[in-house]
Amino acid sequence: MLGRKRISNYFYIVPIIALVVLFIYYPIAYNIEASLYSWDGISAEREFLGAQNYVDMMSDKVFLKALANTAIFTIVTVGVGLVAGMLLAVATLGNTPIQRLCKTLMFLPVVLAPIIVANIFTWMYEMNTGLVNEALRAIGLGDLARAWLGDSKTALGAIMVAQIWQSVGWYLIMFNAALTTIPTDVLEAARVDGANKIQTFGRVIVPMVKNTTFSLIILGIIGSFKYFELVWATTKGGPNHATELFSTYIFTNAFDFMKQGYASAISVFVIVLALIITAVQLRINLKER
């Protein structure tokens, strides 16, 4: 009887396992297979290429540009988001009406649809009547006005600003939740020992939210690898591939150039890269523990 109950317990997780296999592992396996072919994604005919798509990828200047852009985008947005989120979490820690209002206002961009954020910043960066250029002209810096999203030197930075604006509230809330778990007697002991606010932050608060920081880094990196909507709605990877990311280049190859096999190869590269980075971070975290 006991054995039957144990066996019957497994039936409760069968639907979940089936869904995971059907919607996660099967598409990944299919994508790996597709990356070995020259295929337009529609026709039944496919030409087997083996690893040729991966070889071509390493000599593709646009792919290498997307790789560099994604690296810069990830480092800047995740790094700034973490630092700003933690500082804002410390500044708004508490439950006063003002603190609650500040946290609500800073979290509001997180729940906005990316297309709305894209429209907001497209208007702000507009050359003639945009808020950014109007502000520069108002303070006598009109010579710096430009089409921020249309200039290859500033387009990626402009999009990173938009991404940080939308995501910093998420980092704030996560760090705020982590800070509430720090025992008050620990902070009080630091104060009694003569530590000032900066010392308390650096030597007490930062180490005690290390696990949250580590998790946010992993989630931030993975999220950056698949970031798509705002970039596509503002620049579509341009101008001159200045804002080309993994996600936009995969989309362009798959649906504009009809190179599904090549797009699949890039997708596999991104998955492997994300797994490697995550494995390295997990190993570092385990060693520190």
Summary of the structure (lengths in Angstrom):
residues: 289
radius of gyration: 23.6
end to end distance: 42.8
largest distance: 83.7
contacts: 835
relative contact order: 0.13
helix: 74%
strand: 1%
